[in-house]
Amino acid sequence: MIETQDITAVILCGGKGSRFGPFEKPLARFTTNGRSCAMVDHVIATLPEGLPRLISANRHLDDYATRGQIICDVALPGTEGPLLGIYSAMLAARRSWILVCPGDMPLLARDWHQPLLESVADLDTPRVLHDGERLQSLLCLIPTRLRENLHRYLKGGGKSVHLWHRQANALQVVVSGSVKDFTNINTQDALEDLSDPQL
């Protein structure tokens, strides 16, 4: 099992969120079971206690700074997207593993990361969750030793998270449970559909 003292948490909030309108997507609030919170706060609450927390963000930095250490994307011409956020966080992390999750998954279960930590594999093997239907490419546990590998991939024009996991020989960890737990939110309508109805 990978021990929590070897892990830094990385929450990805640096995307453009162009389909979400003028609002910062991970900071958007939703209500479930009578409780209202921002999506990113729900995600943070699912992480193991005591982990150093890096938030990959490029806007609304003051808002995110109250939630963790901000990591802006490093300058890598022609490159953008979640892999650049992951690479930037790998440069900043001081522990040997990063536990990655997006900031826009308001139904993520509190124990989602346990299969990644507990899976039996070569110690240095990256791990990525598979929900039984599809790969959840941004729910993963990655050794920071792969930072140069990821840098070469990005410099070569690589953009696909799925393909990079494959090239890095990541172990797919299949989990049971509700696929709905892994819902990503991309539009305000989708977030409203998940929220409790207004009375």
C-alpha positions, 0 to 999 in steps of 0.5 A: 500500500502507498502510504499517505506520508508519501503523497501530495494531493493535486486538484485540477482547477485550471481548465477554461470551462468554456461550456460553463459560461462566465463562472469559474466551474469548480467554484460553482455551488451545488446542493445535495441532501440540504447541504450547499458547497462549491464543487471543489470543496466537495472534492477536497473533503474526499481526500485523505486527511493531512495531505499537502494540497496543491491546486492547479489553477490559472484564474481566481487565485485568491479564491483557490488560495484559501483552499491550498497552495496554488500551482499555475501552469508552467510556460510550455509553448503550444501546450495546455490542458490537464496534463500541463497542470499535472506536470506543473504540480509534479515540479512543485510536489515534495513527496514521491507520489501525487494523487490527482483529481478534478475539481468538478466532480460533485458526487465523488465518493469519500473513499474513491482513492483507496483502490489506488493506494491499496492496489497490488502492483510494482511500487513505481507503477502509476495507477488510474481508476476505471469505473467499469465502463470507462477509464477515469483518466484524471483520477490517478496516483502517479509517481513524481519520478515520471515528471521528465517522461511527461515533459517529453510527451508534452514537448512532443505534442502529446495531449491525450491523458489516456494515451500518456497513461498507456505509454507510462504503463499505468495500472488500470484499477477497476472499481465497483459502485455507482458510475454516477459517482464519477460524473464530471460537470461541464455546464450549469444545466448539468449542475442544476440537474444534480442539485436538490430542487429549489423549494 
